[in-house]
Amino acid sequence: MANGNGVANTYECDVLVVGSGASGMAAAVTAAHRGLNVLIAEKEPRFGGTTARSGGWLWIPGTSLARAWGIEEPPELARTYLRHEAGNSFDAARVDAFLSAGPEAVDFFTTQTALRFDMPLTFPDYHAEAPGGTQGGRSMVTRPFDGRELGEHIKYLGAPLPELTVFGMMLGSGKEIIHFMRATKSLTSALYVIKRLSKHFRDVMKYGRGMTLTNGNALAGRLAKSAFDLKVPLWLSSPVRELIVESGAVHGAIVQHEGKDVRVKTRRGVVLACGGFPHDVARRKAMFPHAPTGTEHYSPGPTGNTGDGLRLAEAAGGRIEDTLPNAAAWVPVSITTRKDGSKGVMPHFIDRAKPGVIAVMRDGRRFANEGNSYHDFVQEMVKAAKPGEEIAAFLVCDHHALRKYGLGCVPPFPMPLGHHLKTGYLMRGATLAELAQKAGIDAKAFEATVAAFNARAASGLDPEFGKGSRAYNRYQGDALHGPNPCVAPIAHGPFYAIKMVIGDLGTYAGIRTDEHARALDANGEPIPGLYAAGNDMASIMGGNYPGAGITLGPALTFGYIAGRHLASTATRGNESERT
């Protein structure tokens, strides 16, 4: 097809962006703002990709938002941290490009587009105690956005993950979550919740969905608004079949659009931003050690993220990074049954850190600090699993903790528990032994584990694993609970458990690129006309997870870098294009 046989139409532009998540939209907006003619092709019938269902946090050190809080840090501090986190996989050139361009990208998007961010004063790095780690100033969240600003386009915005909504409503910052958790204890919080829910239900009745976009939905919506303001066309339900490669250079792609194959010819280049490969079973089998058949893995990401970008790059001579110690950003997930009978994948971000919550394997024993980052926690799950045994852990709490904080998909009081008990998602036992029997946990070891934990928990101590000893632990705990915001006894039945297995928040093992986001060939040379960003690009984090937003921060930045570089290149054939 690359020769045009059977292609019904031809479309010409400067840049083709494949994918409509944060990295693709960032590349498109940047290039279009600099005067290029840009087309976005999206495989799915809705835009936003993984971004639309994400938390919407971005990790970018040294921004003007941090300086507004009085947080000044030299680039070398973040570089030290990333060098520590990445270890032998540290890519100095791309890290330096990220640290240099990241603050520039934030300033561009916040002054020239619809994108806006809020930064909490304290949101610690996940390994804040490591060299170069900080207590705050690097993680920011997208400011809520009124979906009505998208006009008719709002109906095509990807929906948030249902498991992370309340009545289909997205919750925003940590402050908003606290209001919902304290709605029955604080008049101020109760009034806030009533107002927020009332507005949501009015929007649903009028528009068919909530219009206060938060988190990743706000990020996708704001970037899309910016692209539409620049008159960038967005083709939905338009997968890219193959790249057009001539004389070793990429000159466009064959895009299936409105039932026809369209030959999209590009004057500058193609940006691959297809969301990585979380649902590519074959590549999971090859790269996920815990998934020997490729099926022992559950991703909350869009099912359309099947590695298209990686395959397109390989066909054009690109190479996939296969040396990282972790091929994806791991997260423990639980599999829930929704009220319509469909299955949902619930990522466990915060609940593990709450007081009165521990995690055990089938042998009834704890294996990790439950308050540590999800990526670290999953690696401990893998280490603790018995050979040949399903890699699964059980999140356990008592009745008091469950009704106060919730657990997984189970909301706190006064929301009902019945559905989750009926489906078996939430297991309940009047005693620890009864709970262990229902969950398939070694009862005797489980009782001993809880007894040992409880012996010091009342004093806020966890000598075995140090839950609450790290800044990130404490941030995710309960600040109003003392003496340790992450530790309390599991004392009063009934007792509850939820089974967790391994999932991801995005893949790390992507296309090898240089500091300009250009895809590299087997010799490490840029492939003319081909760029990659987001989860299609090999992560700069070296297989580790340093802080909140380490996927979206580089996605926005390298999308910006790709758009900027495309706008700066000369016409095809000029040797300066390869510099």
C-alpha positions as CSV (number, residue, x, y, z in Angstrom):
1,M,0.0,0.0,0.0
2,A,3.0,2.3,0.5
3,N,3.2,2.7,-3.2
4,G,-0.3,4.1,-3.3
5,N,-2.0,1.1,-4.9
6,G,-5.6,0.9,-3.7
7,V,-5.4,4.3,-1.9
8,A,-8.5,6.3,-2.7
9,N,-7.3,9.8,-1.6
10,T,-4.3,11.9,-0.9
11,Y,-3.9,14.4,1.9
12,E,-1.0,16.7,2.3
13,C,0.3,18.3,5.5
14,D,3.5,19.3,7.3
15,V,3.1,16.9,10.3
16,L,1.0,13.8,11.0
17,V,0.5,13.0,14.7
18,V,-0.6,9.5,15.4
19,G,-2.5,9.5,18.6
20,S,-4.4,12.1,20.6
21,G,-3.2,11.7,24.2
22,A,-1.1,14.3,26.0
23,S,2.1,13.7,24.0
24,G,0.4,13.7,20.6
25,M,-1.7,16.8,21.4
26,A,1.3,18.6,22.8
27,A,3.3,17.9,19.6
28,A,0.4,19.0,17.4
29,V,-0.3,22.2,19.3
30,T,3.4,23.1,19.4
31,A,3.9,22.6,15.7
32,A,0.7,24.3,14.7
33,H,1.4,27.3,17.0
34,R,4.7,27.6,15.1
35,G,2.9,27.8,11.7
36,L,2.9,24.2,10.6
37,N,0.0,22.4,9.0
38,V,-0.8,19.5,11.3
39,L,-3.2,16.5,11.2
40,I,-4.0,14.3,14.2
41,A,-5.1,10.7,13.4
42,E,-6.7,8.8,16.3
43,K,-7.4,5.1,16.1
44,E,-10.3,5.2,18.6
45,P,-13.7,6.8,18.2
46,R,-12.9,9.1,21.1
47,F,-9.8,11.3,21.7
48,G,-7.6,11.6,24.8
49,G,-6.1,8.1,25.0
50,T,-4.7,7.1,28.3
51,T,-4.4,10.7,29.3
52,A,-8.2,11.1,29.5
53,R,-8.5,8.4,32.2
54,S,-5.4,9.3,34.1
55,G,-4.8,11.3,37.3
56,G,-3.6,14.3,35.2
57,W,-0.5,14.8,37.3
58,L,2.8,15.9,35.6
59,W,6.3,15.7,37.1
60,I,8.4,18.5,35.7
61,P,11.2,20.0,37.9
62,G,12.2,23.7,37.9
63,T,8.9,25.3,36.6
64,S,7.7,28.8,37.1
65,L,4.8,27.2,39.2
66,A,7.4,26.0,41.7
67,R,9.2,29.3,41.8
68,A,5.8,31.0,42.6
69,W,5.8,28.9,45.8
70,G,9.4,30.1,46.5
71,I,10.8,26.7,45.5
72,E,14.1,27.2,43.6
73,E,16.1,24.3,42.5
74,P,19.1,24.0,40.2
75,P,18.7,21.5,37.3
76,E,21.5,19.5,38.7
77,L,19.4,18.5,41.8
78,A,16.7,16.9,39.6
79,R,19.5,15.4,37.4
80,T,21.0,13.8,40.5
81,Y,17.7,12.3,41.5
82,L,17.0,10.9,38.0
83,R,20.5,9.5,37.8
84,H,19.9,7.7,41.1
85,E,16.5,6.4,40.0
86,A,17.6,5.3,36.5
87,G,20.8,3.6,37.6
88,N,22.6,1.9,34.7
89,S,19.7,3.0,32.3
90,F,20.4,6.7,32.8
91,D,20.2,8.6,29.5
92,A,22.1,11.8,30.0
93,A,21.2,13.5,26.8
94,R,17.4,12.9,27.0
95,V,17.3,13.7,30.7
96,D,19.1,17.0,30.1
97,A,16.7,17.8,27.2
98,F,13.7,17.0,29.5
99,L,15.0,19.2,32.4
100,S,15.8,22.0,30.0
101,A,12.6,22.0,27.9
102,G,10.2,21.0,30.6
103,P,9.9,24.4,32.3
104,E,9.9,26.0,28.9
105,A,7.0,23.8,27.8
106,V,5.0,24.6,30.9
107,D,5.5,28.3,30.2
108,F,4.5,27.9,26.6
109,F,1.3,25.9,27.3
110,T,0.2,28.1,30.2
111,T,0.6,31.4,28.4
112,Q,-0.2,30.5,24.8
113,T,-2.9,27.7,25.1
114,A,-5.8,26.7,27.3
115,L,-3.6,24.5,29.5
116,R,-3.4,25.5,33.2
117,F,-1.9,23.7,36.2
118,D,-2.1,23.8,40.0
119,M,0.8,22.8,42.2
120,P,0.4,21.8,45.8
121,L,3.1,23.1,48.1
122,T,4.0,19.7,49.3
123,F,3.8,16.6,47.2
124,P,6.9,14.6,47.8
125,D,8.8,12.6,45.3
126,Y,8.2,8.9,45.7
127,H,11.8,8.4,47.0
128,A,12.2,11.9,48.6
129,E,14.9,10.6,50.9
130,A,17.1,9.6,47.9
131,P,19.9,11.8,46.6
132,G,18.3,14.8,44.8
133,G,14.8,13.9,46.0
134,T,12.5,16.7,47.3
135,Q,9.4,17.2,49.5
136,G,7.6,19.1,46.8
137,G,7.7,21.5,43.8
138,R,7.9,18.9,41.0
139,S,4.4,17.4,40.7
140,M,1.6,19.5,39.4
141,V,-2.0,18.7,38.4
142,T,-4.2,20.0,35.6
143,R,-6.6,22.6,36.7
144,P,-10.3,21.7,36.3
145,F,-11.9,22.6,33.0
146,D,-15.4,23.4,31.9
147,G,-16.2,20.8,29.3
148,R,-18.7,23.2,27.6
149,E,-15.7,25.1,26.2
150,L,-15.2,22.1,23.8
151,G,-18.6,22.7,22.3
152,E,-19.7,19.7,20.2
153,H,-16.3,18.1,20.6
154,I,-17.1,17.2,24.2
155,K,-19.1,14.1,23.1
156,Y,-15.9,12.7,21.6
157,L,-13.7,13.1,24.7
158,G,-12.7,9.8,26.2
159,A,-14.4,9.0,29.5
160,P,-12.6,8.8,32.8
161,L,-12.0,5.4,34.4
162,P,-15.4,4.5,36.0
163,E,-13.6,3.0,39.0
164,L,-12.1,6.4,39.8
165,T,-15.4,8.3,39.7
166,V,-18.3,9.0,42.2
167,F,-21.6,8.7,40.4
168,G,-19.7,9.1,37.2
169,M,-18.2,12.3,38.6
170,M,-14.4,12.9,38.5
171,L,-12.9,14.1,41.8
172,G,-10.1,16.6,41.5
173,S,-7.3,17.4,43.9
174,G,-6.5,15.8,47.2
175,K,-8.5,18.6,48.9
176,E,-11.7,17.6,47.1
177,I,-11.2,13.9,48.0
178,I,-10.8,14.9,51.7
179,H,-14.1,16.8,51.5
180,F,-15.8,13.7,50.3
181,M,-14.2,11.5,52.9
182,R,-15.2,14.0,55.7
183,A,-18.8,14.7,54.4
184,T,-20.4,13.0,57.4
185,K,-18.1,14.7,59.9
186,S,-17.8,18.3,58.8
187,L,-20.5,20.7,57.9
188,T,-18.1,22.6,55.6
189,S,-17.3,19.3,53.8
190,A,-20.9,18.3,53.7
191,L,-22.0,21.5,52.0
192,Y,-19.1,21.3,49.5
193,V,-20.1,17.7,48.6
194,I,-23.8,18.7,48.2
195,K,-22.9,21.6,45.9
196,R,-20.5,19.5,43.9
197,L,-22.9,16.6,43.4
198,S,-25.9,18.9,42.6
199,K,-23.9,20.6,39.8
200,H,-22.8,17.3,38.5
201,F,-26.4,15.9,38.3
202,R,-27.6,19.0,36.7
203,D,-25.0,18.7,34.0
204,V,-25.8,15.0,33.5
205,M,-29.5,15.8,33.0
206,K,-28.7,18.6,30.5
207,Y,-25.6,17.3,28.7
208,G,-25.6,13.6,29.4
209,R,-22.3,13.8,31.3
210,G,-20.5,15.9,34.0
211,M,-19.0,19.1,32.6
212,T,-16.5,19.8,35.4
213,L,-13.5,18.0,33.9
214,T,-10.7,17.2,36.4
215,N,-7.5,15.2,36.4
216,G,-6.5,13.6,33.1
217,N,-9.9,14.4,31.5
218,A,-9.1,18.1,32.1
219,L,-5.7,17.7,30.6
220,A,-7.0,16.0,27.5
221,G,-9.8,18.5,27.3
222,R,-7.6,21.5,27.6
223,L,-5.1,20.2,25.1
224,A,-7.9,19.4,22.6
225,K,-9.3,22.9,23.1
226,S,-5.9,24.3,22.3
227,A,-5.6,22.2,19.1
228,F,-9.1,23.1,17.9
229,D,-8.4,26.8,18.5
230,L,-5.5,26.4,16.1
231,K,-7.7,24.7,13.6
232,V,-5.9,21.4,13.8
233,P,-8.1,18.7,12.2
234,L,-8.6,15.5,14.3
235,W,-9.6,12.3,12.5
236,L,-11.3,9.8,14.8
237,S,-11.7,6.1,14.1
238,S,-8.7,6.5,11.8
239,P,-6.0,3.9,12.4
240,V,-2.6,4.2,10.6
241,R,-2.0,1.1,8.5
242,E,1.6,1.7,7.7
243,L,4.2,4.4,7.3
244,I,5.3,5.7,3.9
245,V,9.1,5.1,3.8
246,E,11.2,6.1,0.8
247,S,15.0,6.0,0.7
248,G,15.1,5.4,4.4
249,A,13.0,8.5,5.3
250,V,9.4,8.7,6.5
251,H,7.2,10.8,4.2
252,G,3.8,10.1,5.7
253,A,1.4,7.2,6.3
254,I,-1.5,5.3,5.0
255,V,-4.5,6.2,7.2
256,Q,-7.8,4.4,7.2
257,H,-10.4,7.2,7.3
258,E,-14.1,7.1,6.7
259,G,-13.9,3.7,5.2
260,K,-11.1,4.6,2.7
261,D,-7.3,4.4,2.7
262,V,-5.9,7.9,2.6
263,R,-2.3,8.5,1.6
264,V,-1.2,11.3,4.0
265,K,1.9,12.9,2.7
266,T,4.0,14.9,5.2
267,R,6.5,17.6,4.4
268,R,8.2,17.5,7.8
269,G,7.4,14.3,9.7
270,V,5.3,11.8,11.6
271,V,5.0,11.7,15.4
272,L,4.1,8.3,16.9
273,A,2.1,8.8,20.1
274,C,-0.1,5.7,20.2
275,G,0.0,5.0,23.9
276,G,2.5,2.1,24.1
277,F,1.6,-1.6,24.3
278,P,-0.3,-2.4,27.5
279,H,-2.8,-4.5,25.6
280,D,-0.4,-6.2,23.2
281,V,-0.5,-9.7,24.5
282,A,2.5,-10.9,22.4
283,R,4.8,-8.1,23.5
284,R,3.6,-8.5,27.1
285,K,4.6,-12.2,26.9
286,A,8.0,-11.2,25.6
287,M,8.7,-8.3,28.1
288,F,6.6,-8.9,31.3
289,P,8.3,-11.7,33.4
290,H,5.1,-12.0,35.5
291,A,3.0,-12.8,32.4
292,P,4.5,-15.9,30.8
293,T,1.6,-16.3,28.4
294,G,1.0,-12.5,28.1
295,T,-2.4,-12.8,29.8
296,E,-1.4,-12.7,33.4
297,H,-1.7,-8.9,33.4
298,Y,-4.5,-6.4,33.7
299,S,-4.3,-2.8,32.4
300,P,-6.7,0.0,33.1
301,G,-5.4,1.8,30.0
302,P,-7.5,2.0,26.8
303,T,-7.9,-1.4,25.1
304,G,-6.9,0.2,21.8
305,N,-3.3,0.7,23.1
306,T,-2.0,-2.4,21.4
307,G,1.5,-1.3,20.4
308,D,0.7,0.1,17.0
309,G,3.3,2.8,17.2
310,L,6.0,0.4,18.1
311,R,5.2,-1.9,15.2
312,L,5.1,1.1,12.8
313,A,8.5,2.2,14.0
314,E,10.0,-1.2,13.7
315,A,8.8,-1.5,10.1
316,A,10.6,1.8,9.3
317,G,13.8,0.6,10.8
318,G,13.3,1.7,14.4
319,R,14.3,-0.2,17.5
320,I,12.5,-0.9,20.8
321,E,14.3,-0.4,24.1
322,D,14.5,-3.9,25.7
323,T,17.1,-3.4,28.4
324,L,15.1,-1.6,31.1
325,P,14.8,-3.5,34.4
326,N,11.0,-2.9,34.3
327,A,9.2,-2.7,30.9
328,A,6.2,-0.8,32.4
329,A,5.0,1.3,35.3
330,W,3.6,-1.3,37.6
331,V,0.5,-0.8,39.8
332,P,-1.5,-3.3,41.9
333,V,-5.0,-3.6,40.5
334,S,-8.2,-5.4,41.5
335,I,-10.8,-6.7,39.1
336,T,-14.3,-5.6,39.8
337,T,-17.7,-6.4,38.3
338,R,-19.6,-3.3,37.4
339,K,-23.4,-3.1,37.8
340,D,-23.8,-3.7,34.1
341,G,-21.9,-6.9,34.3
342,S,-18.7,-5.7,32.6
343,K,-15.3,-6.0,34.3
344,G,-13.3,-3.0,35.5
345,V,-9.7,-2.6,36.5
346,M,-9.2,-0.6,39.7
347,P,-5.7,0.7,40.4
348,H,-4.7,0.9,44.1
349,F,-3.0,4.3,44.6
350,I,-3.9,5.6,48.0
351,D,-5.8,3.0,50.0
352,R,-2.7,1.0,50.8
353,A,-1.2,3.8,52.8
354,K,-4.2,4.4,55.1
355,P,-4.0,3.4,58.8
356,G,-5.6,0.0,59.6
357,V,-4.7,-1.4,56.2
358,I,-2.1,-4.1,55.4
359,A,-1.3,-6.4,52.5
360,V,-0.5,-10.2,52.7
361,M,0.2,-12.9,50.2
362,R,-1.6,-16.3,50.2
363,D,0.8,-17.5,52.9
364,G,-0.8,-14.9,55.3
365,R,2.4,-12.9,55.7
366,R,3.1,-9.2,54.9
367,F,5.8,-8.6,52.4
368,A,6.3,-4.8,51.9
369,N,5.7,-1.3,53.2
370,E,2.1,-0.9,52.0
371,G,2.5,2.9,51.8
372,N,5.3,2.8,49.2
373,S,4.7,3.7,45.6
374,Y,2.6,1.3,43.5
375,H,5.6,0.6,41.2
376,D,7.8,-0.5,44.2
377,F,4.9,-2.4,45.8
378,V,4.3,-4.6,42.8
379,Q,8.0,-5.5,42.6
380,E,7.8,-6.7,46.2
381,M,4.7,-8.7,45.2
382,V,6.7,-10.5,42.5
383,K,9.6,-11.2,44.9
384,A,7.2,-12.6,47.6
385,A,5.3,-14.9,45.3
386,K,5.9,-18.6,45.5
387,P,7.2,-20.3,42.3
388,G,4.4,-21.4,40.1
389,E,1.8,-19.5,42.2
390,E,-0.4,-16.8,40.9
391,I,1.1,-13.4,41.8
392,A,-1.6,-11.9,43.9
393,A,-1.8,-10.1,47.2
394,F,-4.7,-9.3,49.5
395,L,-5.4,-5.8,50.9
396,V,-6.9,-6.3,54.4
397,C,-8.6,-4.0,56.9
398,D,-11.3,-4.0,59.6
399,H,-14.8,-2.5,59.6
400,H,-13.7,0.8,61.0
401,A,-11.0,1.4,58.4
402,L,-13.3,0.3,55.5
403,R,-16.1,2.6,56.4
404,K,-13.8,5.5,57.1
405,Y,-11.5,5.3,54.1
406,G,-13.0,2.9,51.7
407,L,-10.9,0.2,50.0
408,G,-10.4,-0.2,46.2
409,C,-13.7,0.3,44.5
410,V,-15.5,0.2,47.8
411,P,-16.5,3.7,48.9
412,P,-16.5,4.9,52.5
413,F,-19.6,5.4,54.7
414,P,-22.4,6.2,54.0
415,M,-22.2,4.5,50.6
416,P,-23.5,0.8,50.5
417,L,-21.3,-2.3,50.3
418,G,-23.8,-4.7,49.0
419,H,-22.9,-4.8,45.3
420,H,-19.2,-5.5,46.0
421,L,-20.0,-8.2,48.6
422,K,-22.4,-9.9,46.2
423,T,-19.9,-10.0,43.3
424,G,-17.2,-11.3,45.6
425,Y,-15.0,-8.3,44.9
426,L,-15.1,-7.5,48.6
427,M,-14.6,-10.5,50.9
428,R,-15.9,-10.4,54.5
429,G,-15.4,-12.5,57.6
430,A,-16.6,-12.2,61.1
431,T,-13.2,-13.3,62.3
432,L,-9.8,-13.3,60.7
433,A,-9.9,-17.0,60.3
434,E,-13.2,-16.8,58.4
435,L,-11.9,-14.1,56.1
436,A,-8.7,-16.2,55.5
437,Q,-10.9,-19.2,54.5
438,K,-12.9,-17.1,52.0
439,A,-9.8,-15.5,50.5
440,G,-7.7,-18.7,50.3
441,I,-5.2,-17.3,52.8
442,D,-3.2,-19.4,55.3
443,A,-5.4,-18.7,58.4
444,K,-2.9,-19.5,61.1
445,A,-0.1,-17.4,59.6
446,F,-2.6,-14.6,58.8
447,E,-3.8,-14.4,62.4
448,A,-0.2,-14.4,63.6
449,T,0.7,-11.6,61.1
450,V,-2.2,-9.4,62.3
451,A,-1.4,-10.0,66.0
452,A,2.3,-9.1,65.4
453,F,1.3,-5.9,63.5
454,N,-1.3,-4.9,66.1
455,A,1.2,-5.3,69.0
456,R,3.0,-2.1,67.9
457,A,0.4,-0.4,65.7
458,A,-1.4,1.3,68.6
459,S,1.8,3.2,69.2
460,G,2.1,4.1,65.5
461,L,5.1,1.7,65.0
462,D,5.8,-0.8,62.2
463,P,9.2,-2.2,63.0
464,E,9.0,-4.9,60.3
465,F,8.4,-2.7,57.2
466,G,8.4,0.9,58.4
467,K,5.0,1.9,57.1
468,G,4.7,5.7,57.6
469,S,8.5,6.2,57.8
470,R,8.8,7.9,54.4
471,A,7.5,11.3,53.3
472,Y,5.4,9.7,50.5
473,N,3.8,7.2,52.9
474,R,2.7,10.0,55.2
475,Y,1.4,12.1,52.3
476,Q,-0.9,9.3,51.3
477,G,-2.0,8.4,54.8
478,D,-4.4,10.2,57.1
479,A,-2.9,13.5,58.4
480,L,-5.6,13.6,61.1
481,H,-4.6,10.2,62.5
482,G,-1.8,9.9,65.0
483,P,0.9,9.2,66.0
484,N,1.5,7.7,62.6
485,P,-0.8,8.7,59.7
486,C,-0.3,5.3,58.1
487,V,-0.6,2.8,61.0
488,A,-3.5,1.7,63.2
489,P,-4.5,-1.7,64.6
490,I,-6.8,-4.1,62.7
491,A,-8.9,-4.8,65.7
492,H,-12.7,-4.9,65.3
493,G,-14.5,-7.2,63.0
494,P,-16.0,-7.9,60.6
495,F,-12.8,-8.0,58.6
496,Y,-12.4,-7.4,54.8
497,A,-10.1,-8.3,52.0
498,I,-9.7,-7.4,48.3
499,K,-7.5,-9.4,45.9
500,M,-4.9,-7.5,44.0
501,V,-3.0,-8.6,40.9
502,I,-0.5,-6.8,38.6
503,G,-1.4,-4.0,36.2
504,D,0.3,-1.0,34.7
505,L,-0.1,2.7,34.3
506,G,1.8,2.7,30.9
507,T,4.6,1.0,29.3
508,Y,8.3,2.0,29.5
509,A,9.8,-0.1,26.8
510,G,9.2,2.1,23.8
511,I,10.9,3.3,20.7
512,R,14.5,4.4,21.1
513,T,14.8,8.2,20.5
514,D,17.3,10.9,20.8
515,E,17.0,14.2,22.7
516,H,14.9,15.7,19.9
517,A,12.4,12.9,20.1
518,R,13.6,11.5,16.8
519,A,13.3,7.7,16.4
520,L,16.6,6.0,16.0
521,D,17.6,3.1,13.8
522,A,19.8,0.1,14.6
523,N,22.9,2.2,14.4
524,G,21.6,4.8,16.7
525,E,21.0,7.3,13.9
526,P,17.8,9.4,13.5
527,I,15.3,8.1,11.0
528,P,14.5,11.2,8.9
529,G,10.9,12.2,9.4
530,L,10.0,9.9,12.3
531,Y,9.4,11.0,15.9
532,A,8.0,9.3,19.0
533,A,6.6,10.7,22.3
534,G,4.6,9.6,25.3
535,N,4.5,5.9,26.0
536,D,5.6,5.1,22.5
537,M,8.9,6.6,23.4
538,A,11.3,4.6,25.6
539,S,11.0,6.1,29.1
540,I,13.7,8.4,30.4
541,M,13.0,7.0,33.9
542,G,15.2,4.0,33.5
543,G,12.4,1.5,34.5
544,N,11.8,3.2,37.8
545,Y,9.0,5.5,39.1
546,P,10.4,8.6,40.8
547,G,7.2,10.6,41.4
548,A,3.7,11.5,40.6
549,G,3.4,12.4,36.9
550,I,6.6,10.9,35.6
551,T,4.6,9.6,32.6
552,L,2.7,12.7,31.7
553,G,5.5,15.2,32.5
554,P,7.9,13.7,29.9
555,A,4.9,13.1,27.5
556,L,4.0,16.8,27.5
557,T,7.7,17.8,27.3
558,F,8.8,15.5,24.5
559,G,5.6,16.2,22.6
560,Y,6.7,19.9,22.9
561,I,10.3,19.0,21.9
562,A,9.1,17.0,18.8
563,G,6.8,19.9,17.7
564,R,9.5,22.4,18.2
565,H,12.1,20.4,16.3
566,L,9.7,19.7,13.4
567,A,9.1,23.5,13.2
568,S,12.8,24.2,13.2
569,T,13.8,21.7,10.5
570,A,14.4,22.7,6.9
571,T,12.5,21.1,4.0
572,R,13.1,17.4,3.3
573,G,16.4,16.7,1.6
574,N,18.3,19.4,3.3
575,E,21.1,17.9,5.3
576,S,20.5,20.2,8.2
577,E,17.4,18.2,9.0
578,R,19.5,15.5,10.4
579,T,21.5,17.8,12.8
